[in-house]
Amino acid sequence: MRDSFFVVGEGVLEFDGKGEATTRQPSTAEELRRFRFSRLGPKGPRTDEETRVALATAITANVPQPDSADPAVPAGFTYLGQFVDHDLTMDRTESQLGQDVNLDELMQGRSPALDLDSVYGRGPRDKDDQVFYAQDGVKFKVGTTTPVPFPDEGTNVPFEGFDLPRRGGTGGTAADRRLPLIPDARNDENLVVAQTHLAFLRFHNRVVDELALTGLTGERLFRAAKELVVRHYQWMLKTDHLPRIVDPAIVEDVFTNGRRFFEVPGRSRHDSPTMPIEFSVASYRFGHSQVRGAYQWNRVFRSGGPVGAPASLFQLFTFTGVSGNFDPSSALPADLDDVTRGDFFTLPSNWIADFRRLYDFTEADRDDLVAPAEFDGGNVTKRIDTLLVDPLTQLPAGTFGGRGTQFREIERNLAFRNLTRASMMELATGQQIAELFEVEPLTAEQILTGNGGAVLDGLSDEQKARLVEATPLWFYVLREAEVGDGRMGPVGGRITAEVFHRAMEGSRISIVRSPYWRPTLGPDSSTFRMVDLLLFAFEGKADLLNPLGDPVS
């Protein structure tokens, strides 16, 4: 989690470990080089800590949370959303503060763009980032899993290409040796986003293989592959990902008629995109409510499987190199905080994802790629609402850069962290953004009662009154979706869709600036979904999408 934000027009907002925020003016070098945020709406009032604790406790109460429905959203989209967030907020200039970088590179590198820079970094010609690439300088490196005897011989073999590439070697701590060789280490914070990143590595490599048949080689081949990958990625986000989380009418309006509020063409002060803190700190944290407490993961970790249970959220943190330690004996967040623990340095083979359980391949008419229904089947997201599953009260310190530091137990609670960060930044309230967007705000009853979400009985009457008058934007966005159809509405949805549009428009490779481009790697010239990306990346083969196979009946 960021400790500071450079907000254009305001300065550098910095936060200490005690929940205090200060603002200072940036140096000239910082202003040129820092990742650029902006403020879409006015400043809002801060929320006192007692209220933040009470509200976070209500949001993370251990009560049943409904699954997404009408339509159900496959669970993989939760972590695709996290992958996209890291793409948007990747700062390619961060490690170049002492190097010569031309102004064009600076402007692009410090601006949010949907260009897969969290995958590509600065490219294979960069002296630091070439480590992510294979020897040919065109394809990505991929990693190999570690054989384990549990539960059978099917997992006691290495699987090449089913883990992220990792640092390895003998130097540093065990945690250092497990670090992924990818531009953005956040994509190894949990196993689902790590396996998602791996799918994009394989997607690029497969596109390279196809384009090589045309005679392209070297840098020309790399650039052509990257362009094709990024355009298909953006198309998938626009037509498949966004309409599942935002009211489709809002998505259609933004991508047909353009933006109305954020960096509107002709009225914007910014030539290259910025990221509104209302998006980063509030609306795009909707995905936290979609997280499940456990997942049917593969034939090993599922209901009725050898361990008799699906993969817990804690285990999905454990089997990563950034948040975890690949150690199956880890049982507490403190175990994951220990940088010396664990004997494995790549993903154990029994933890490879079965993508059929994360996405619905019947959307692509692949009924042969449906997970077995007996005991388990696939997973769907939780509904977008004001509830978070209980495990999110106990985040491993590695997920927020806290390894080796002291912090209060409440700071492991994700809801509290979200509310606290927004308060420190004096984020606009839901009502202020509704007024800005000229939409009807939620009623007092909708805010306090909602629709099967957080129950606010733990708040005092005075706290409830303040909440109705000035609702923290993150909570407002979730309540708005909850009282609607499970998708973000006129406040949260509008912020999200307009930022996606701007981030595509501002990318060097852009389907927004190339409105006549159409996909070529899907079933037809208007369709390219996440399932199509996975089918292409894994050659449409069941034994690649699910290399561990199905349980033997």
Wavefront OBJ file of the C-alpha trace (Angstrom):
o trace
v 0.000 0.000 0.000
v 1.383 3.403 -0.906
v 2.865 5.562 1.839
v 2.650 8.713 -0.277
v 0.752 10.100 -3.254
v 1.818 12.896 -5.580
v -1.472 14.687 -6.275
v -1.259 17.161 -9.135
v -2.001 20.668 -7.866
v -1.692 19.722 -4.190
v 1.740 18.235 -3.574
v 2.977 15.040 -1.945
v 0.584 13.504 0.588
v 2.606 11.388 3.016
v 1.414 9.038 5.762
v 3.208 7.798 8.846
v 2.640 4.617 10.816
v 0.413 6.435 13.328
v -2.306 7.355 10.852
v -1.152 10.953 10.432
v -0.985 12.661 7.036
v 1.066 15.649 5.912
v 1.354 17.509 2.629
v 4.578 18.961 1.270
v 5.582 20.548 -1.973
v 7.498 18.234 -4.315
v 10.981 18.898 -5.552
v 11.343 19.583 -9.260
v 12.710 16.085 -9.807
v 9.804 14.542 -7.904
v 7.235 16.508 -9.869
v 8.775 15.219 -13.073
v 9.156 11.645 -11.927
v 6.435 10.745 -9.414
v 3.364 8.762 -10.443
v 0.613 11.324 -10.858
v -2.676 11.261 -8.989
v -5.405 13.881 -9.127
v -8.546 14.805 -7.242
v -11.812 14.441 -9.158
v -14.093 16.005 -6.552
v -13.708 18.382 -3.596
v -12.031 17.476 -0.333
v -14.284 15.800 2.189
v -14.397 15.582 5.985
v -12.249 13.067 7.830
v -13.832 10.154 9.667
v -12.839 9.738 13.308
v -11.093 6.508 14.296
v -13.891 5.263 16.567
v -16.320 5.408 13.655
v -13.815 3.794 11.286
v -13.329 0.904 13.703
v -17.082 0.449 14.194
v -17.781 0.609 10.455
v -14.906 -1.758 9.592
v -16.136 -4.199 12.229
v -19.613 -4.169 10.649
v -18.197 -4.640 7.155
v -16.057 -7.606 8.191
v -18.574 -9.231 10.546
v -18.511 -12.984 10.103
v -21.981 -13.264 8.542
v -23.076 -15.022 5.331
v -22.512 -12.936 2.219
v -24.510 -13.706 -0.931
v -22.823 -14.869 -4.114
v -23.118 -12.757 -7.236
v -26.233 -13.605 -9.221
v -28.287 -12.543 -12.262
v -25.744 -12.965 -13.712
v -23.249 -14.815 -11.580
v -19.667 -13.594 -12.098
v -16.933 -16.265 -12.289
v -14.489 -15.858 -9.414
v -11.452 -15.286 -11.627
v -12.724 -11.788 -12.397
v -12.049 -10.707 -8.801
v -8.346 -11.258 -9.347
v -8.345 -10.060 -12.931
v -9.546 -6.809 -11.365
v -6.587 -6.828 -8.983
v -4.238 -7.537 -11.893
v -5.739 -4.542 -13.755
v -5.309 -2.305 -10.720
v -1.604 -3.137 -10.646
v -1.367 -2.423 -14.370
v -2.984 0.986 -13.864
v -0.777 1.962 -10.946
v 2.549 0.522 -12.098
v 5.171 3.285 -12.108
v 7.782 2.391 -14.717
v 10.028 5.314 -13.730
v 10.236 4.324 -10.056
v 13.612 2.580 -10.312
v 15.075 5.181 -12.644
v 15.291 8.146 -10.274
v 19.009 8.473 -10.815
v 19.057 7.692 -14.522
v 18.590 9.696 -17.670
v 15.097 9.188 -19.047
v 13.645 11.265 -21.845
v 10.582 13.405 -21.131
v 8.287 11.270 -23.280
v 9.227 8.156 -21.294
v 8.703 10.051 -18.056
v 5.231 11.225 -19.038
v 4.189 7.750 -20.111
v 5.802 5.970 -17.179
v 4.222 8.111 -14.476
v 0.717 8.079 -15.973
v -1.961 5.433 -15.490
v -2.408 3.421 -18.656
v -3.953 0.070 -19.528
v -0.886 -1.079 -21.410
v 0.284 -4.145 -19.432
v 3.415 -2.409 -18.170
v 3.088 -4.584 -15.050
v 3.873 -7.469 -17.441
v 6.211 -5.808 -19.963
v 8.031 -3.353 -17.707
v 10.313 -1.185 -19.831
v 10.910 -3.994 -22.302
v 13.662 -6.512 -23.104
v 16.115 -3.814 -24.240
v 16.166 -2.185 -20.795
v 19.269 -3.180 -18.847
v 17.283 -3.752 -15.633
v 14.116 -5.302 -17.063
v 15.766 -7.705 -19.489
v 15.910 -10.157 -16.580
v 12.177 -10.816 -17.081
v 12.727 -12.045 -20.641
v 14.020 -15.239 -22.192
v 17.409 -15.303 -23.899
v 15.836 -14.458 -27.283
v 14.693 -11.081 -25.921
v 11.218 -11.662 -27.324
v 9.449 -14.150 -25.064
v 8.994 -14.047 -21.297
v 10.636 -16.387 -18.857
v 8.262 -18.729 -17.038
v 8.910 -20.829 -13.964
v 8.801 -24.487 -13.021
v 6.934 -25.907 -10.041
v 8.455 -28.024 -7.270
v 7.442 -31.715 -7.164
v 5.610 -32.803 -4.006
v 4.504 -36.357 -3.108
v 1.117 -35.277 -1.725
v -1.352 -36.539 -2.730
v 0.026 -38.824 -5.451
v 2.510 -39.315 -8.275
v 0.566 -36.849 -10.424
v 1.891 -33.986 -8.305
v 5.352 -35.449 -7.669
v 6.733 -34.047 -10.920
v 7.902 -30.568 -11.987
v 5.589 -28.647 -14.318
v 7.487 -26.269 -16.576
v 5.622 -23.062 -17.338
v 3.137 -23.225 -14.451
v 4.793 -20.873 -11.967
v 6.123 -17.357 -12.248
v 9.869 -17.158 -12.882
v 11.644 -16.600 -9.561
v 14.932 -15.172 -8.359
v 16.365 -18.375 -6.880
v 20.078 -18.453 -6.115
v 21.635 -18.784 -2.686
v 21.927 -15.205 -1.443
v 19.607 -13.301 0.881
v 16.729 -14.676 2.913
v 14.413 -17.472 1.883
v 11.855 -14.789 1.043
v 14.371 -13.088 -1.263
v 14.951 -16.313 -3.185
v 11.216 -16.741 -3.758
v 10.680 -13.259 -5.203
v 9.149 -13.294 -8.703
v 11.052 -12.060 -11.748
v 8.240 -9.812 -12.962
v 8.055 -6.000 -13.205
v 5.406 -5.666 -10.477
v 5.910 -7.937 -7.464
v 2.360 -7.118 -6.294
v 1.195 -9.674 -8.854
v 2.537 -12.355 -6.528
v 0.570 -11.166 -3.473
v -1.901 -14.035 -3.753
v -1.898 -17.194 -5.813
v -4.858 -16.294 -8.029
v -3.344 -13.032 -9.252
v 0.019 -14.817 -9.632
v -1.516 -17.490 -11.844
v -3.368 -14.734 -13.739
v -0.065 -12.977 -14.412
v 1.369 -16.286 -15.576
v -1.539 -16.640 -18.035
v -0.599 -13.267 -19.557
v 3.031 -14.370 -19.888
v 1.847 -17.456 -21.749
v -0.566 -15.371 -23.845
v 2.287 -13.158 -25.040
v 4.530 -16.148 -25.729
v 1.811 -17.864 -27.762
v 1.200 -14.682 -29.785
v 4.956 -14.552 -30.467
v 4.833 -18.115 -31.802
v 1.969 -17.254 -34.139
v 3.522 -14.024 -35.444
v 6.888 -15.708 -35.956
v 5.219 -17.773 -38.673
v 4.867 -14.540 -40.692
v 8.635 -14.095 -40.778
v 8.976 -11.414 -38.096
v 12.028 -11.697 -35.849
v 13.768 -9.845 -33.053
v 12.565 -6.446 -31.909
v 9.979 -6.189 -34.710
v 8.457 -9.471 -33.549
v 8.378 -8.324 -29.925
v 6.725 -5.006 -30.753
v 4.119 -6.622 -33.006
v 3.292 -9.199 -30.336
v 3.015 -6.604 -27.594
v 0.701 -4.435 -29.696
v -1.585 -7.352 -30.478
v -1.644 -8.497 -26.852
v -2.395 -5.038 -25.435
v -5.202 -4.323 -27.920
v -6.886 -7.647 -27.165
v -6.467 -7.013 -23.441
v -8.157 -3.614 -23.703
v -10.987 -5.052 -25.796
v -11.545 -7.758 -23.186
v -11.672 -5.172 -20.396
v -14.134 -2.971 -22.269
v -16.517 -5.700 -23.429
v -16.153 -8.467 -20.836
v -14.700 -7.261 -17.543
v -16.266 -3.805 -17.135
v -19.897 -4.788 -17.939
v -19.734 -7.452 -15.199
v -18.865 -4.923 -12.484
v -20.420 -1.662 -13.753
v -23.951 -1.002 -14.975
v -23.565 -1.833 -18.711
v -25.535 1.307 -19.653
v -22.823 3.438 -18.022
v -20.062 1.545 -19.842
v -21.881 1.960 -23.165
v -22.420 5.684 -22.559
v -18.776 6.346 -21.668
v -17.272 4.367 -24.554
v -19.815 5.690 -27.092
v -20.258 9.311 -26.015
v -17.035 9.925 -24.119
v -16.241 11.090 -20.594
v -18.358 13.727 -18.884
v -16.431 14.457 -15.700
v -12.855 13.152 -15.648
v -10.241 14.927 -17.801
v -12.833 15.763 -20.417
v -11.266 16.472 -23.846
v -10.944 20.202 -24.427
v -11.415 20.996 -20.745
v -8.625 18.994 -19.121
v -5.463 20.558 -17.728
v -3.592 17.310 -18.277
v -2.065 16.190 -21.557
v -1.367 12.717 -20.210
v -3.659 10.844 -17.828
v -3.676 11.122 -14.080
v -5.426 8.797 -11.654
v -8.163 10.221 -9.441
v -7.654 9.268 -5.822
v -11.430 8.678 -5.708
v -10.816 5.755 -8.058
v -7.648 4.427 -6.448
v -8.734 4.744 -2.828
v -12.474 4.104 -3.179
v -14.345 2.999 -6.296
v -11.813 0.486 -7.582
v -11.576 -1.172 -4.183
v -14.996 -2.688 -4.899
v -13.228 -5.991 -5.614
v -12.478 -6.503 -1.931
v -16.161 -7.339 -1.450
v -16.015 -9.978 -4.211
v -13.373 -12.068 -2.459
v -14.420 -15.511 -1.227
v -13.166 -17.052 2.000
v -12.249 -20.259 0.142
v -12.041 -21.539 -3.433
v -12.465 -24.850 -5.180
v -8.905 -24.703 -6.537
v -7.987 -27.973 -8.260
v -8.532 -31.705 -7.816
v -6.439 -31.652 -4.635
v -7.802 -28.600 -2.821
v -11.562 -28.890 -3.163
v -14.574 -30.114 -1.263
v -14.384 -33.883 -1.122
v -10.746 -33.906 -2.249
v -7.726 -35.480 -0.531
v -7.685 -32.746 2.120
v -11.483 -32.599 2.244
v -11.671 -28.827 1.859
v -11.229 -26.104 -0.731
v -8.270 -23.709 -0.676
v -8.670 -21.097 2.021
v -7.925 -17.459 1.344
v -5.051 -17.739 3.821
v -3.559 -20.575 1.788
v -3.795 -18.490 -1.391
v -1.571 -15.928 0.358
v 0.705 -18.677 1.694
v 1.551 -20.154 -1.707
v 3.159 -17.018 -3.119
v 6.631 -15.583 -2.871
v 5.688 -12.032 -1.892
v 3.065 -12.565 0.812
v 3.788 -16.186 1.673
v 6.462 -18.839 1.940
v 5.161 -21.936 0.070
v 5.141 -23.683 3.476
v 2.053 -25.903 3.992
v 2.606 -25.889 7.761
v 1.985 -22.119 7.977
v -1.153 -21.509 10.034
v -1.028 -17.878 11.191
v -0.284 -14.511 9.564
v 2.830 -14.328 11.758
v 4.135 -17.461 10.024
v 3.991 -15.642 6.696
v 5.714 -12.600 8.159
v 8.822 -14.715 8.914
v 11.215 -14.144 5.977
v 13.353 -17.167 6.900
v 10.580 -19.759 6.972
v 9.936 -22.358 4.268
v 11.952 -24.902 2.280
v 10.305 -24.482 -1.155
v 11.423 -21.747 -3.544
v 8.927 -22.268 -6.355
v 5.225 -23.130 -6.292
v 4.546 -26.731 -5.189
v 3.028 -28.711 -8.064
v -0.149 -29.513 -6.145
v -1.068 -25.787 -6.087
v -1.302 -25.192 -9.876
v -4.619 -23.535 -10.762
v -7.467 -25.297 -12.502
v -8.709 -22.369 -14.597
v -11.979 -24.180 -15.287
v -12.916 -23.472 -11.669
v -12.174 -19.741 -12.018
v -13.886 -18.990 -15.359
v -16.924 -20.278 -17.220
v -15.741 -21.767 -20.508
v -19.303 -22.584 -21.565
v -19.367 -18.904 -22.591
v -17.059 -20.025 -25.408
v -19.151 -23.148 -26.098
v -16.523 -25.349 -24.468
v -18.729 -27.658 -22.432
v -15.746 -30.014 -22.235
v -13.995 -27.459 -20.006
v -16.467 -27.518 -17.122
v -15.193 -28.453 -13.664
v -16.737 -31.614 -12.187
v -20.031 -30.721 -10.526
v -19.917 -33.414 -7.847
v -18.862 -31.908 -4.487
v -17.527 -28.691 -5.903
v -17.717 -27.328 -9.454
v -16.567 -23.787 -10.142
v -16.511 -20.614 -8.070
v -18.394 -17.344 -8.424
v -17.558 -14.006 -6.824
v -19.330 -12.700 -3.791
v -21.841 -9.960 -4.602
v -20.488 -6.406 -4.699
v -21.872 -5.109 -1.408
v -20.835 -3.771 2.004
v -19.579 -7.103 3.367
v -16.048 -8.509 3.272
v -15.248 -12.093 4.202
v -13.791 -12.623 7.674
v -10.263 -13.646 6.530
v -9.758 -10.075 5.320
v -9.532 -9.032 8.982
v -6.201 -10.866 9.192
v -4.071 -9.713 6.254
v -0.496 -11.017 6.127
v 1.926 -8.131 6.605
v 3.473 -8.821 3.182
v 0.276 -7.669 1.478
v 0.798 -4.113 2.720
v 4.589 -3.934 2.985
v 4.512 -4.525 6.726
v 6.967 -7.400 7.077
v 9.439 -6.638 9.852
v 7.448 -3.672 11.249
v 5.237 -3.167 14.296
v 1.554 -2.365 13.827
v -1.747 -2.627 15.679
v -3.931 -5.682 15.085
v -6.771 -3.543 13.656
v -4.363 -2.555 10.869
v -4.573 -6.098 9.483
v -8.278 -5.410 8.801
v -8.653 -4.479 5.134
v -11.862 -2.477 5.663
v -10.188 -0.400 8.361
v -7.182 0.190 6.115
v -9.415 1.369 3.257
v -11.440 3.711 5.473
v -8.325 5.066 7.159
v -6.447 5.806 3.954
v -9.494 7.629 2.516
v -9.885 9.679 5.687
v -6.225 10.684 5.753
v -6.543 11.849 2.139
v -9.702 13.840 2.909
v -11.465 11.989 0.127
v -14.771 13.374 -1.136
v -17.854 11.723 0.326
v -20.368 9.754 -1.698
v -22.811 12.635 -1.439
v -20.254 15.131 -2.763
v -19.537 12.981 -5.829
v -23.258 12.377 -6.427
v -23.748 16.146 -6.439
v -20.804 16.590 -8.817
v -22.257 13.961 -11.176
v -25.759 15.441 -10.832
v -27.314 12.141 -9.761
v -29.760 11.400 -6.955
v -27.816 10.411 -3.827
v -28.621 7.342 -1.769
v -31.296 7.863 0.865
v -30.650 7.650 4.592
v -32.434 4.296 4.701
v -30.340 2.916 1.842
v -27.131 3.987 3.577
v -28.076 2.699 7.021
v -30.051 -0.426 6.089
v -28.884 -1.375 2.610
v -29.951 -4.663 1.079
v -28.570 -7.629 3.006
v -25.139 -6.102 3.542
v -23.384 -4.653 6.589
v -25.588 -4.228 9.668
v -24.691 -0.994 11.426
v -26.079 -1.753 14.888
v -22.621 -1.201 16.374
v -22.644 2.478 15.432
v -24.074 5.041 17.829
v -26.945 7.274 16.771
v -24.508 10.159 16.445
v -22.188 8.088 14.226
v -25.116 6.992 12.060
v -26.208 10.614 11.628
v -22.705 11.608 10.489
v -22.576 8.603 8.172
v -25.818 9.613 6.454
v -24.583 13.175 5.985
v -21.032 12.303 4.894
v -20.667 8.683 3.758
v -17.080 7.542 3.113
v -16.872 7.088 -0.647
v -15.726 3.444 -0.550
v -18.649 2.435 1.661
v -21.015 4.528 -0.489
v -19.889 2.803 -3.702
v -20.418 -0.627 -2.154
v -23.841 0.290 -0.720
v -24.838 1.740 -4.103
v -24.053 -1.585 -5.790
v -25.742 -3.518 -2.997
v -29.088 -1.720 -3.336
v -28.859 -2.033 -7.119
v -28.200 -5.210 -9.058
v -24.768 -6.046 -7.677
v -23.027 -3.789 -10.173
v -21.600 -0.357 -9.463
v -24.008 2.446 -10.262
v -24.039 6.173 -11.107
v -21.277 7.159 -8.652
v -18.920 4.170 -8.406
v -19.633 2.914 -11.901
v -19.179 6.305 -13.543
v -15.823 6.898 -11.818
v -14.586 3.452 -12.800
v -15.721 3.495 -16.435
v -14.352 6.986 -17.081
v -10.947 6.120 -15.607
v -10.755 2.951 -17.732
v -11.648 4.993 -20.837
v -9.023 7.643 -20.050
v -6.366 5.031 -19.275
v -6.974 3.365 -22.632
v -7.037 6.701 -24.438
v -3.721 7.680 -22.843
v -1.952 4.410 -23.642
v 0.526 4.380 -26.502
v -1.343 1.338 -27.807
v -5.024 2.264 -27.665
v -8.311 0.884 -28.956
v -9.967 4.175 -27.924
v -7.755 6.104 -30.336
v -8.149 3.328 -32.931
v -11.942 2.944 -32.972
v -11.996 0.732 -36.061
v -9.674 -1.935 -34.639
v -11.252 -5.338 -34.077
v -9.938 -8.501 -32.367
v -8.497 -11.344 -34.411
v -7.765 -13.937 -31.729
v -11.323 -14.663 -30.622
v -14.266 -16.489 -32.199
v -15.274 -13.497 -34.367
v -14.302 -9.898 -35.105
v -16.319 -8.438 -32.232
v -15.630 -10.948 -29.465
v -12.646 -11.408 -27.215
v -13.334 -12.369 -23.609
v -11.154 -13.512 -20.756
v -12.041 -17.106 -21.587
v -10.838 -16.490 -25.155
v -7.553 -15.121 -23.827
v -7.078 -18.211 -21.662
v -8.023 -20.553 -24.479
v -5.435 -18.937 -26.739
v -2.751 -18.825 -24.037
v -3.228 -22.490 -23.126
v -3.821 -23.689 -26.699
v -7.416 -24.620 -25.921
v -6.194 -27.769 -24.164
v -7.743 -29.158 -20.989
v -4.426 -30.589 -19.841
v -2.888 -27.088 -19.911
v -5.830 -25.232 -18.379
v -6.005 -27.953 -15.738
v -2.673 -29.821 -15.747
v -3.405 -31.830 -12.598
v -6.437 -33.433 -14.239
v -9.692 -34.518 -12.637
v -10.178 -36.706 -9.583
v -10.424 -40.411 -10.262
v -13.933 -41.573 -9.456
l 1 2 3 4 5 6 7 8 9 10 11 12 13 14 15 16 17 18 19 20 21 22 23 24 25 26 27 28 29 30 31 32 33 34 35 36 37 38 39 40 41 42 43 44 45 46 47 48 49 50 51 52 53 54 55 56 57 58 59 60 61 62 63 64 65 66 67 68 69 70 71 72 73 74 75 76 77 78 79 80 81 82 83 84 85 86 87 88 89 90 91 92 93 94 95 96 97 98 99 100 101 102 103 104 105 106 107 108 109 110 111 112 113 114 115 116 117 118 119 120 121 122 123 124 125 126 127 128 129 130 131 132 133 134 135 136 137 138 139 140 141 142 143 144 145 146 147 148 149 150 151 152 153 154 155 156 157 158 159 160 161 162 163 164 165 166 167 168 169 170 171 172 173 174 175 176 177 178 179 180 181 182 183 184 185 186 187 188 189 190 191 192 193 194 195 196 197 198 199 200 201 202 203 204 205 206 207 208 209 210 211 212 213 214 215 216 217 218 219 220 221 222 223 224 225 226 227 228 229 230 231 232 233 234 235 236 237 238 239 240 241 242 243 244 245 246 247 248 249 250 251 252 253 254 255 256 257 258 259 260 261 262 263 264 265 266 267 268 269 270 271 272 273 274 275 276 277 278 279 280 281 282 283 284 285 286 287 288 289 290 291 292 293 294 295 296 297 298 299 300 301 302 303 304 305 306 307 308 309 310 311 312 313 314 315 316 317 318 319 320 321 322 323 324 325 326 327 328 329 330 331 332 333 334 335 336 337 338 339 340 341 342 343 344 345 346 347 348 349 350 351 352 353 354 355 356 357 358 359 360 361 362 363 364 365 366 367 368 369 370 371 372 373 374 375 376 377 378 379 380 381 382 383 384 385 386 387 388 389 390 391 392 393 394 395 396 397 398 399 400 401 402 403 404 405 406 407 408 409 410 411 412 413 414 415 416 417 418 419 420 421 422 423 424 425 426 427 428 429 430 431 432 433 434 435 436 437 438 439 440 441 442 443 444 445 446 447 448 449 450 451 452 453 454 455 456 457 458 459 460 461 462 463 464 465 466 467 468 469 470 471 472 473 474 475 476 477 478 479 480 481 482 483 484 485 486 487 488 489 490 491 492 493 494 495 496 497 498 499 500 501 502 503 504 505 506 507 508 509 510 511 512 513 514 515 516 517 518 519 520 521 522 523 524 525 526 527 528 529 530 531 532 533 534 535 536 537 538 539 540 541 542 543 544 545 546 547 548 549 550 551 552 553
